[in-house]
Amino acid sequence: MQDNKKEMIENFTNKYSRIFKENSLIDSSLDEKYGVKRGLRDKSGKGVLAGLTQVSLIQASEEVDGKNVPCDGRLFYRGYNITDLVKGFNNKLYGFEEITYLLLFSSLPNKEQLTEFREILNDSRNLPRNFVRDVIMKAPSKDIMNSLTKSILTLASYDENISDLSLDNVLRQCLTLISVFPMLSVYGYHAYKHYECDESLYIHRPDDSLSMAENILRMLRPDKQYTELEANVLDIALVLHMEHGGGNNSTFTTRVVSSSGSDTYSVIAAALSSLKGPKHGGANIKVVEMVQDIKSHVADLKDEEEVRSYLSKIVNKEAFDKSGLIYGMGHAVYSISDPRERAFKGFVEKLADEKGRNADFELYSMIERMAPEVIAKERRIYKGVSANVDFYSGFVYSMLDIPVELYTPIFAIARIVGWSAHRMEELINGDKIIRPAYKSIATEKNYMEMNER
């Protein structure tokens, strides 16, 4: 009986999904006719201005002789160039907590402020009694982003002030979520591997004396061990993924849902749902899969012409996932370069050297160099194409033995800092619910005539 019902539902959905598609296709030429900015961007990649922010600044062009021309990308956190911030870590080793303070409170902390802030983050890193057992361990999922979202929404039921939108309460909620995201992510992964894959279960508590990056590796690995370089490179990855303007999909989602007056947990759950898509936070997974595909089909990985030929097949939808995309290449804003990728690449090379992955690094570098040429040759493009930060991040995570299921959650662990800053900024300055317009091109129909049939 159950099989019959399942078959009936499948037959219905197969039939009516086709009907829905037939009645929903819209001629793309109408975009230009009605001035629609598909993806809220014009053909050059410039976004529709939807609001103002002081959290970060992205520069992809500059004025020359009265005209805006593309330039090497620059990214500023609260006025500080991200490249300078990363260089400044050389004497401090770990920067996640310091840059979190900067993005939330608009200035770099002094020694006393940073010490106090770290203590607050440690004190906020507590889950309700039996939460790991009763929530994370129940119904574990291979999709850790879904597991993380479930945990966030469940945490809301433990908060007596869930709907209080006063800034001090929202800040408390944000600090708690920033602090517990690594635990929820890593424990969710361990639960999946134990209950679904029959592997050993181990739950390591974070150590208050360690940085965020160190604790992630400590909780993830059975022996809790990691090298200084491993933790340092992961810390850099977290900092570079923390924030990227108000227009990126998950941060814009944060501001849209915040503008409705929703609670912090619902807002962050919505942002997580946005981030998990392969066009956003899931892109680094696709890069790793694509490179593995290249390694499987190219006989000599040092032969540039052979690699170039296979990249052309990918662009022409003849290879890999047939999407026509070289993942990790191109960005909605940047054209000449992504400053995050440039700041990251040197650390990636150091880690590759320590891990004996120099050949892989050389392949990634070759693809980075050749892909823009291949794309420009095979496709009509309106702006330059360069490697983005996700081109190398998946490679780094693989060298750190971080499982692929945690690639996007690692992104979320970083980006919740930016989400928090934008949520509070929206609550302070936003006075209207965000509501863009969609023009209907539907034909009016007469219900009474249809009813007479």
SULVENPE-V56618 format. One line per field, one symbol per residue. burial: + if it has 16 or more other ideal C-beta (glycine too) atoms within 10 Angstrom, else -. Layout:
# SULVENPE-V56618
burial=???
This chain:
# SULVENPE-V56618
burial=---------------------------------------+----+++-----+-++-+-++--------++-++++++-+++--++--+----+++++++++++---++-------++--++-++-+---++--+++--++--++-++++++-+++--+---------++++++++++++++++++++++++++---------+-+---++++++++++++----+---++++++++++++++++++++++++++++++--+++++++++++-+++---+++++++++-++--+---+--+-----++-++++++---++----+++++++++++++++++++++-+++-++--+-+--++-++++++-+++-++-------++++++++++++++++++-+--+++++++++++++++++++++++--+-----------------------
